[in-house]
Amino acid sequence: MELAIRDVNVVDGTGQAPYQADVGITAGRVTEIRRAGPPLGGRRTLDAQGLALAPGFIDMHAHSDLALLRDPDHSAKAAQGVTLEVIGQDGLSYAPVDDRTLAEVRRSITGWNGNGDDIDFSWRSVGEYLDRLDHGFGGEGIAVNAAYLIPQGTLRMLAVGWEDREATPQELDRMRELVATGMREGAIGMSSGLTYTPGMYAKDAELTELCRVVAEHGGYYCPHHRSYGAGALAAYEEMVTLTREAGCPLHLAHATMNFGVNEGKAPDLLALLDKALAEGADISLDTYPYTPGCTTLVAMLPSWASEGGPEATLARLEDDGTAERIRHHMEVVGADGCHGVPIEWDTIEISGVADPALAPYVGRTVRASADLHGEAPWVTARRLLIADSLGSTILQHVGHEENVRAIMRHRVHTGGSDGILRGDKPHPRAYGTFPHYLGYYVRELGVLSLEECVAHLTARPAARLRLPDRGLVREGYRADLVLFDPATVAAGSTFDSPRTLPTGIPHVLIDGRFVIEDGRRTDVLAGRAVRGTPA
């Protein structure tokens, strides 16, 4: 054995009771699990008494599309025990693109990933992007593994543009072929952001046709659906219906029930899902264990205000008459960008800005900043949108704890951080989701047992991704593993100190190599692109 982990409490990902064993690793695989007999020997031994050994955690909803190429350390995820991230989320990412689309998508999601001035965008196709991940940082690789979803909004940007209209038959054919090509090149499915332009302009019939192609290639559909506020249940049902018609597995992104209209309504969502599951639907979901959400300030606008792309949006904001129409839709009608709910400016906290000169806005709600300036909140929001070229990110304090707890108990639940790593004050979920599940919801509250929670974070997502040798501590499986102390594991990140790393996770291995050792990040870059399994 290259490594023998001795006297460890194995929480193997199956949901069954933990057991004590020695675990041997050779050539990146778990090669022996010894429950009885003499201690397992190896060229190196690790005494793990008091620690739990679990499969590496799988972040089912990550926004590290550029961070993995920007930051070889990436402790934000590695220190949590994350060994695989699913990126390409919410319908907007950087492949497939042409030169025009790349410039547009970089501009449109600056708030998520920065503008990418520090990245060499040498790729255009999905396959080229995955190859770039494989050969990051001088060919050594990346910090953690990554799987990629084809972003439907980027497809529409490429084939249709930013217009709010139905795709022509020729444009739909092009999108179908782009999906097929991306799947053949290694994508695991397709994502949508149906409150983000231009992906939200797609009708159900268009999405259904694209999902048919995803299903033919063994993938799944991961929508950020049309509303998490007013009409949330109908929006969930819409996704269930169209994927069943397409014969495509469904994974519901950050499956929350937010805003006052949905307080206490998680049981309604779960009943809808249980009915579909009983009828044979293939459904899973992910959540983060916090109540606030996180997105960009421009995402709150009505979709018509963003038609044509970022420059057209800024032009509308700069026009007084059009800006007043935008305000009316947001504050009175309830914009589709804000999930059909009239915006409450005291729930919108600025978490990051692209322009450092605007840093005084960070950490304050829009209403608080407006009060400081003696003006209406929309005046403040409009000025910030224009001055920051739409690059501001927000925390949106609209969630409900009882909904969070009810949904995480469900049998198809998985964990996803939805972590945006940019900004002066990012959401603590980016640095804390997985230890927060284990420390707060398992140890302190008992919402889930330890073995249940580990299954939610490992085997269940691996099954959704159709990965035959990940997600379990089992002989022959890849040695992507995390060792943690169940008595002390906790998120260090808070809303006041969001980049503090977790405690109680001393060791993390990817491919049998330590990426976290004795609580410190090593220089190992063992991560690679994890390509989809052909149907």
C-alpha positions as CSV (number, residue, x, y, z in Angstrom):
1,M,0.0,0.0,0.0
2,E,1.1,3.5,-0.7
3,L,-1.0,4.8,2.2
4,A,-2.7,3.0,5.0
5,I,-5.3,5.0,7.0
6,R,-5.6,3.2,10.3
7,D,-8.4,2.9,12.8
8,V,-10.8,5.3,11.1
9,N,-14.6,5.5,11.4
10,V,-15.8,4.8,7.8
11,V,-18.9,6.7,6.8
12,D,-19.0,5.1,3.4
13,G,-21.7,7.1,1.5
14,T,-24.3,4.4,1.4
15,G,-26.3,5.8,4.3
16,Q,-25.6,2.7,6.4
17,A,-24.1,2.9,9.9
18,P,-20.4,3.8,10.1
19,Y,-17.8,1.1,10.9
20,Q,-14.3,1.0,12.1
21,A,-11.6,-0.1,9.6
22,D,-8.2,0.4,8.1
23,V,-8.3,1.7,4.5
24,G,-5.4,1.2,2.0
25,I,-4.8,3.3,-1.0
26,T,-2.6,2.6,-4.0
27,A,-2.3,4.3,-7.4
28,G,-5.2,6.6,-6.7
29,R,-7.7,3.8,-5.7
30,V,-9.0,2.3,-2.5
31,T,-7.4,-1.1,-2.7
32,E,-8.3,-2.6,0.7
33,I,-10.8,-2.1,3.5
34,R,-9.8,-4.2,6.5
35,R,-12.4,-4.3,9.3
36,A,-10.6,-7.0,11.4
37,G,-7.2,-8.6,11.7
38,P,-3.7,-7.1,12.0
39,P,-3.3,-3.4,11.2
40,L,-2.9,-2.6,7.6
41,G,0.6,-1.7,6.5
42,G,1.8,0.7,3.9
43,R,4.8,2.8,2.8
44,R,3.0,5.6,4.7
45,T,0.5,5.2,7.6
46,L,-1.9,7.8,9.0
47,D,-3.4,7.2,12.5
48,A,-7.0,8.4,12.1
49,Q,-8.4,7.5,15.4
50,G,-11.3,9.8,16.3
51,L,-11.8,10.9,12.6
52,A,-14.4,9.9,10.1
53,L,-13.5,8.9,6.6
54,A,-16.0,9.7,3.9
55,P,-16.0,10.0,0.1
56,G,-15.0,13.4,-1.2
57,F,-17.9,15.8,-1.2
58,I,-19.5,16.7,-4.5
59,D,-20.6,20.3,-5.0
60,M,-23.6,20.0,-7.3
61,H,-23.9,23.7,-8.0
62,A,-20.6,25.7,-8.2
63,H,-19.6,28.8,-10.0
64,S,-15.8,28.1,-10.1
65,D,-15.7,28.2,-13.9
66,L,-12.8,30.7,-14.0
67,A,-11.6,30.3,-10.4
68,L,-10.3,26.8,-11.2
69,L,-8.0,28.4,-13.8
70,R,-7.2,31.5,-11.8
71,D,-6.4,30.1,-8.3
72,P,-4.3,27.0,-7.9
73,D,-4.9,27.0,-4.2
74,H,-8.8,27.1,-4.3
75,S,-9.0,26.5,-0.6
76,A,-12.5,27.8,-0.7
77,K,-13.6,24.4,-1.9
78,A,-10.7,22.1,-1.1
79,A,-10.7,23.0,2.6
80,Q,-14.4,22.0,2.8
81,G,-13.6,18.5,1.6
82,V,-15.0,19.1,-1.9
83,T,-13.3,16.9,-4.4
84,L,-15.6,17.5,-7.4
85,E,-17.5,20.6,-8.5
86,V,-20.3,20.8,-11.1
87,I,-19.8,24.0,-13.1
88,G,-21.5,25.6,-16.1
89,Q,-24.5,26.5,-13.9
90,D,-27.6,28.7,-14.3
91,G,-27.4,28.7,-18.1
92,L,-24.4,31.0,-18.4
93,S,-20.8,30.0,-18.8
94,Y,-17.9,30.2,-21.3
95,A,-18.3,27.3,-23.7
96,P,-19.4,26.8,-26.4
97,V,-18.8,30.3,-27.7
98,D,-17.5,32.3,-30.6
99,D,-15.6,35.5,-30.2
100,R,-18.7,37.7,-30.1
101,T,-20.5,35.4,-27.6
102,L,-17.4,35.1,-25.4
103,A,-17.2,38.9,-25.0
104,E,-20.9,39.1,-24.2
105,V,-21.0,36.3,-21.6
106,R,-17.9,37.7,-19.9
107,R,-19.6,41.0,-19.6
108,S,-23.0,39.5,-18.5
109,I,-21.6,37.4,-15.6
110,T,-18.7,39.7,-14.4
111,G,-20.5,39.7,-11.0
112,W,-20.1,35.9,-10.7
113,N,-16.6,35.4,-12.0
114,G,-14.9,38.7,-12.7
115,N,-14.4,39.9,-16.2
116,G,-11.7,37.4,-17.0
117,D,-8.9,39.8,-17.9
118,D,-6.5,37.5,-16.1
119,I,-7.6,34.4,-18.0
120,D,-6.3,33.2,-21.4
121,F,-9.5,32.3,-23.2
122,S,-7.8,30.0,-25.6
123,W,-10.9,27.7,-25.9
124,R,-14.1,28.0,-27.8
125,S,-15.7,24.5,-27.6
126,V,-16.8,22.5,-24.6
127,G,-14.0,19.9,-25.3
128,E,-11.4,22.6,-25.5
129,Y,-12.5,24.0,-22.2
130,L,-12.4,20.6,-20.5
131,D,-8.9,20.1,-22.0
132,R,-7.8,23.4,-20.5
133,L,-9.0,22.3,-17.1
134,D,-7.0,19.1,-17.5
135,H,-3.8,21.0,-18.3
136,G,-4.2,24.0,-16.0
137,F,-1.2,25.7,-14.4
138,G,1.5,24.5,-16.7
139,G,-0.1,21.2,-17.4
140,E,-0.3,20.1,-13.7
141,G,-4.0,20.3,-13.5
142,I,-6.4,22.1,-11.1
143,A,-7.2,22.1,-7.4
144,V,-10.3,19.9,-7.5
145,N,-12.1,17.9,-10.1
146,A,-14.8,19.5,-12.2
147,A,-17.7,18.4,-14.4
148,Y,-19.4,20.7,-16.8
149,L,-23.0,21.5,-17.8
150,I,-23.7,23.0,-21.2
151,P,-25.2,26.5,-20.5
152,Q,-28.5,26.9,-22.4
153,G,-28.4,30.7,-22.1
154,T,-25.0,30.8,-23.7
155,L,-26.3,28.5,-26.5
156,R,-29.2,30.9,-27.1
157,M,-26.8,33.9,-27.1
158,L,-24.7,32.0,-29.7
159,A,-27.5,30.8,-32.0
160,V,-30.3,33.5,-31.5
161,G,-28.8,36.5,-29.8
162,W,-30.4,38.6,-27.1
163,E,-33.8,39.0,-28.6
164,D,-36.9,38.0,-26.8
165,R,-38.5,35.8,-29.5
166,E,-38.9,32.2,-30.4
167,A,-36.0,30.5,-32.1
168,T,-36.4,29.8,-35.8
169,P,-36.2,26.2,-37.0
170,Q,-32.7,26.7,-38.2
171,E,-31.6,28.3,-34.9
172,L,-33.2,25.5,-32.9
173,D,-31.4,23.0,-35.1
174,R,-28.1,24.8,-34.4
175,M,-28.7,24.7,-30.7
176,R,-29.6,20.9,-30.9
177,E,-26.3,20.3,-32.7
178,L,-24.4,22.4,-30.1
179,V,-25.9,20.3,-27.3
180,A,-25.0,17.1,-29.1
181,T,-21.5,18.2,-29.7
182,G,-20.9,19.4,-26.2
183,M,-22.3,16.1,-24.8
184,R,-20.0,14.1,-27.1
185,E,-17.1,16.2,-25.9
186,G,-17.7,15.4,-22.3
187,A,-20.4,17.6,-20.8
188,I,-22.7,15.8,-18.2
189,G,-25.9,17.7,-19.0
190,M,-27.4,21.1,-19.6
191,S,-28.2,24.0,-17.3
192,S,-30.6,26.9,-17.6
193,G,-31.1,30.2,-15.8
194,L,-34.7,31.0,-16.6
195,T,-34.7,34.3,-14.7
196,Y,-31.5,35.4,-16.5
197,T,-31.4,36.8,-20.0
198,P,-31.2,35.6,-22.7
199,G,-31.9,32.0,-21.6
200,M,-35.2,33.0,-20.1
201,Y,-36.6,33.9,-23.5
202,A,-36.8,30.2,-24.4
203,K,-40.3,28.7,-24.4
204,D,-41.0,25.3,-23.0
205,A,-41.1,23.7,-26.5
206,E,-37.6,24.9,-27.2
207,L,-36.3,23.6,-23.9
208,T,-38.0,20.3,-24.4
209,E,-36.3,19.8,-27.7
210,L,-32.9,20.5,-26.2
211,C,-33.6,18.2,-23.3
212,R,-34.3,15.4,-25.7
213,V,-30.8,15.7,-27.1
214,V,-29.3,15.8,-23.5
215,A,-31.2,12.6,-22.7
216,E,-30.0,10.8,-25.9
217,H,-26.5,11.3,-24.7
218,G,-27.1,10.2,-21.1
219,G,-27.1,13.6,-19.5
220,Y,-29.5,15.5,-17.2
221,Y,-31.2,18.9,-17.2
222,C,-30.4,21.3,-14.4
223,P,-32.7,24.4,-14.5
224,H,-32.7,27.5,-12.3
225,H,-36.4,27.7,-13.1
226,R,-38.6,30.6,-13.8
227,S,-39.6,31.6,-10.3
228,Y,-38.5,30.9,-6.7
229,G,-41.1,33.5,-5.5
230,A,-44.6,34.1,-6.9
231,G,-45.7,31.1,-8.8
232,A,-42.8,28.9,-7.5
233,L,-44.8,25.7,-7.4
234,A,-46.0,26.2,-11.0
235,A,-42.4,26.9,-12.1
236,Y,-41.3,23.6,-10.5
237,E,-44.2,21.7,-12.1
238,E,-43.3,23.2,-15.4
239,M,-39.8,21.7,-15.2
240,V,-41.1,18.4,-14.1
241,T,-43.6,18.3,-17.0
242,L,-41.2,19.3,-19.8
243,T,-38.4,16.9,-18.7
244,R,-40.9,14.0,-18.5
245,E,-42.1,14.8,-22.0
246,A,-38.5,14.9,-23.2
247,G,-37.5,11.7,-21.3
248,C,-34.7,13.6,-19.6
249,P,-33.6,13.3,-16.0
250,L,-34.2,16.5,-13.9
251,H,-32.0,18.0,-11.3
252,L,-33.5,21.1,-9.7
253,A,-30.9,23.8,-8.9
254,H,-30.9,25.4,-5.5
255,A,-34.4,24.1,-4.8
256,T,-35.7,26.7,-2.4
257,M,-39.1,28.3,-1.6
258,N,-38.3,31.9,-1.0
259,F,-40.1,35.3,-0.3
260,G,-43.0,35.8,2.0
261,V,-45.5,34.2,-0.4
262,N,-43.7,30.8,0.2
263,E,-43.2,30.8,3.9
264,G,-43.9,27.3,5.2
265,K,-44.6,25.9,1.7
266,A,-41.8,23.4,1.4
267,P,-44.2,20.5,2.0
268,D,-46.2,21.6,-1.1
269,L,-43.1,21.4,-3.2
270,L,-42.1,18.0,-1.7
271,A,-45.6,16.6,-2.3
272,L,-45.4,17.7,-6.0
273,L,-42.0,15.9,-6.3
274,D,-43.1,12.8,-4.5
275,K,-46.1,12.4,-6.8
276,A,-43.9,12.7,-9.9
277,L,-41.3,10.3,-8.4
278,A,-44.0,7.8,-7.6
279,E,-45.1,8.0,-11.3
280,G,-41.6,7.2,-12.4
281,A,-40.0,10.6,-12.9
282,D,-36.2,10.8,-12.5
283,I,-35.7,13.8,-10.3
284,S,-33.0,15.1,-7.9
285,L,-32.3,18.5,-6.4
286,D,-29.7,20.4,-4.5
287,T,-29.8,23.1,-1.8
288,Y,-27.4,25.2,0.2
289,P,-27.9,25.3,4.0
290,Y,-28.6,29.0,4.4
291,T,-31.6,31.3,4.0
292,P,-30.3,34.2,1.9
293,G,-29.6,33.9,-1.8
294,C,-26.9,35.5,-3.9
295,T,-26.9,36.8,-7.4
296,T,-26.3,40.0,-9.4
297,L,-28.2,43.3,-8.9
298,V,-28.9,43.5,-12.6
299,A,-30.7,40.1,-12.4
300,M,-33.5,41.8,-10.4
301,L,-34.5,43.9,-13.5
302,P,-37.5,42.9,-15.6
303,S,-36.4,40.7,-18.6
304,W,-37.5,43.3,-21.2
305,A,-35.0,45.7,-19.7
306,S,-32.1,43.4,-20.5
307,E,-33.1,42.5,-24.0
308,G,-30.3,43.1,-26.4
309,G,-27.5,42.6,-23.9
310,P,-25.5,44.6,-21.4
311,E,-25.1,47.7,-23.5
312,A,-28.8,47.9,-24.3
313,T,-29.5,47.5,-20.6
314,L,-27.3,50.3,-19.6
315,A,-28.8,52.5,-22.2
316,R,-32.3,51.9,-20.8
317,L,-31.1,52.6,-17.3
318,E,-29.6,55.9,-18.4
319,D,-32.9,57.0,-20.0
320,D,-35.1,58.6,-17.3
321,G,-38.4,57.6,-18.9
322,T,-37.4,54.0,-19.4
323,A,-35.7,53.8,-15.9
324,E,-39.0,54.9,-14.4
325,R,-40.8,52.0,-16.2
326,I,-38.2,49.6,-14.8
327,R,-38.7,51.0,-11.3
328,H,-42.5,50.6,-11.6
329,H,-42.1,47.0,-12.7
330,M,-39.7,46.2,-9.9
331,E,-41.4,48.0,-7.0
332,V,-45.1,47.8,-7.9
333,V,-45.7,45.0,-10.4
334,G,-43.0,42.5,-9.4
335,A,-40.4,41.9,-12.1
336,D,-39.7,38.4,-13.5
337,G,-36.1,39.0,-12.6
338,C,-37.2,39.2,-8.9
339,H,-39.4,36.1,-9.3
340,G,-42.6,38.0,-9.7
341,V,-42.4,39.6,-6.3
342,P,-42.3,43.4,-5.7
343,I,-38.7,44.1,-4.6
344,E,-38.0,44.9,-1.0
345,W,-34.9,47.1,-0.9
346,D,-34.2,46.3,2.7
347,T,-33.6,42.6,1.7
348,I,-31.0,43.5,-1.0
349,E,-27.5,43.7,0.4
350,I,-24.6,44.7,-1.8
351,S,-22.0,41.9,-1.5
352,G,-19.5,42.9,-4.2
353,V,-18.7,45.6,-6.8
354,A,-16.5,45.4,-9.9
355,D,-15.3,49.0,-9.4
356,P,-13.3,49.3,-6.2
357,A,-14.3,53.0,-5.9
358,L,-17.8,51.8,-5.1
359,A,-16.7,49.7,-2.1
360,P,-18.7,51.9,0.4
361,Y,-21.9,50.2,-0.8
362,V,-20.7,46.8,0.1
363,G,-22.2,45.3,3.3
364,R,-25.2,47.7,3.3
365,T,-28.7,47.1,1.9
366,V,-29.8,49.3,-0.9
367,R,-32.3,50.9,1.5
368,A,-29.6,51.7,4.0
369,S,-27.4,53.3,1.4
370,A,-30.3,55.3,0.1
371,D,-31.1,56.5,3.6
372,L,-27.5,57.7,4.0
373,H,-27.9,59.7,0.7
374,G,-31.3,60.9,1.6
375,E,-32.9,59.5,-1.6
376,A,-35.2,56.8,-2.7
377,P,-33.8,53.2,-3.0
378,W,-34.3,53.0,-6.7
379,V,-32.2,56.1,-7.2
380,T,-29.4,54.4,-5.3
381,A,-29.8,51.1,-7.2
382,R,-29.9,52.8,-10.6
383,R,-26.8,54.8,-9.9
384,L,-24.9,51.7,-8.7
385,L,-26.0,49.6,-11.7
386,I,-24.7,52.3,-14.1
387,A,-21.5,53.2,-12.2
388,D,-20.5,49.5,-11.8
389,S,-21.4,48.6,-15.4
390,L,-23.9,46.0,-14.1
391,G,-21.1,44.2,-12.2
392,S,-22.5,44.4,-8.6
393,T,-23.4,41.3,-6.7
394,I,-26.0,41.0,-3.9
395,L,-27.2,38.9,-1.0
396,Q,-31.0,38.6,-1.1
397,H,-32.4,37.9,2.4
398,V,-35.7,36.2,1.4
399,G,-35.4,32.6,2.6
400,H,-37.2,30.6,5.4
401,E,-35.4,28.3,7.8
402,E,-38.3,25.8,8.0
403,N,-38.3,25.4,4.3
404,V,-34.5,24.9,4.2
405,R,-34.7,22.1,6.8
406,A,-37.7,20.3,5.2
407,I,-36.1,20.2,1.8
408,M,-32.7,18.9,2.9
409,R,-34.4,15.9,4.5
410,H,-35.8,14.7,1.2
411,R,-34.6,11.4,-0.3
412,V,-33.5,13.0,-3.6
413,H,-31.6,15.9,-1.9
414,T,-28.0,16.7,-2.6
415,G,-25.7,19.5,-1.5
416,G,-24.7,22.5,-3.7
417,S,-22.9,25.6,-2.5
418,D,-24.0,28.0,-5.4
419,G,-20.9,29.7,-4.2
420,I,-19.9,33.0,-5.9
421,L,-16.3,33.5,-4.9
422,R,-15.9,37.1,-6.1
423,G,-16.8,40.3,-4.2
424,D,-15.7,42.0,-1.0
425,K,-18.4,40.2,1.0
426,P,-19.4,37.0,-0.7
427,H,-22.1,34.7,0.7
428,P,-20.5,32.4,3.3
429,R,-21.9,29.4,1.5
430,A,-19.0,29.6,-0.9
431,Y,-16.6,28.7,1.9
432,G,-18.8,26.9,4.3
433,T,-21.7,24.8,2.8
434,F,-20.3,21.3,3.5
435,P,-19.0,21.8,7.0
436,H,-22.1,23.7,7.8
437,Y,-24.2,20.7,6.9
438,L,-22.1,18.5,9.1
439,G,-21.5,20.8,12.0
440,Y,-24.8,22.7,12.3
441,Y,-27.5,20.6,10.7
442,V,-26.1,17.2,11.8
443,R,-24.2,17.6,15.1
444,E,-26.1,20.6,16.6
445,L,-29.6,20.3,15.3
446,G,-29.9,16.6,14.3
447,V,-31.9,17.4,11.2
448,L,-29.9,14.6,9.5
449,S,-27.9,11.8,10.9
450,L,-24.2,11.8,10.0
451,E,-24.5,8.8,7.6
452,E,-27.6,10.3,5.9
453,C,-25.9,13.6,5.4
454,V,-22.7,12.1,4.0
455,A,-24.9,10.1,1.5
456,H,-26.6,13.3,0.4
457,L,-23.1,14.9,-0.3
458,T,-21.4,11.9,-1.9
459,A,-23.1,8.8,-3.3
460,R,-26.4,10.5,-4.3
461,P,-24.7,13.2,-6.4
462,A,-22.3,10.6,-7.9
463,A,-25.3,8.6,-9.0
464,R,-26.9,11.6,-10.6
465,L,-23.6,12.3,-12.5
466,R,-23.5,8.6,-13.5
467,L,-20.0,8.2,-12.1
468,P,-19.3,4.5,-11.7
469,D,-16.3,4.8,-9.3
470,R,-16.9,7.8,-7.1
471,G,-19.2,8.6,-4.2
472,L,-18.5,5.6,-2.0
473,V,-15.6,4.4,0.2
474,R,-15.3,1.0,-1.5
475,E,-12.5,-1.2,-2.8
476,G,-11.7,-0.3,-6.4
477,Y,-13.2,3.2,-6.2
478,R,-11.2,6.3,-6.7
479,A,-9.4,7.6,-3.6
480,D,-11.2,11.0,-3.5
481,L,-11.7,11.1,0.3
482,V,-12.2,13.5,3.2
483,L,-11.2,12.9,6.8
484,F,-13.1,15.1,9.4
485,D,-13.7,15.2,13.1
486,P,-17.5,14.8,13.7
487,A,-17.1,16.4,17.1
488,T,-15.5,19.7,15.8
489,V,-16.2,20.1,12.1
490,A,-17.8,23.5,11.5
491,A,-17.9,26.3,8.9
492,G,-15.6,29.1,9.7
493,S,-17.3,31.5,7.2
494,T,-19.9,33.9,8.5
495,F,-21.8,36.8,6.9
496,D,-19.3,39.1,8.6
497,S,-16.2,37.0,7.8
498,P,-17.2,35.1,4.7
499,R,-13.8,33.8,3.7
500,T,-12.8,32.1,6.9
501,L,-11.9,28.5,6.3
502,P,-13.6,25.6,8.1
503,T,-12.4,23.7,11.1
504,G,-12.3,20.0,11.8
505,I,-11.3,18.8,8.3
506,P,-7.6,17.9,8.6
507,H,-7.2,15.8,5.5
508,V,-8.6,15.8,1.9
509,L,-7.3,13.5,-0.8
510,I,-7.9,13.5,-4.6
511,D,-6.7,10.6,-6.6
512,G,-5.0,9.3,-3.4
513,R,-2.9,12.5,-3.1
514,F,-3.2,15.0,-0.2
515,V,-4.6,18.3,-1.3
516,I,-5.3,19.2,2.4
517,E,-2.8,17.7,4.9
518,D,-2.9,18.5,8.6
519,G,-5.4,21.3,7.9
520,R,-3.1,23.0,5.3
521,R,-3.4,23.3,1.6
522,T,-0.6,21.4,-0.2
523,D,0.8,22.3,-3.6
524,V,-0.9,19.2,-5.2
525,L,-3.0,19.8,-8.3
526,A,-4.8,16.5,-8.6
527,G,-8.0,17.8,-10.1
528,R,-9.1,17.1,-13.7
529,A,-12.2,17.5,-15.9
530,V,-14.6,14.6,-15.2
531,R,-16.3,13.8,-18.4
532,G,-19.7,12.4,-18.8
533,T,-20.3,8.7,-19.3
534,P,-21.8,8.0,-22.7
535,A,-25.3,6.7,-22.8
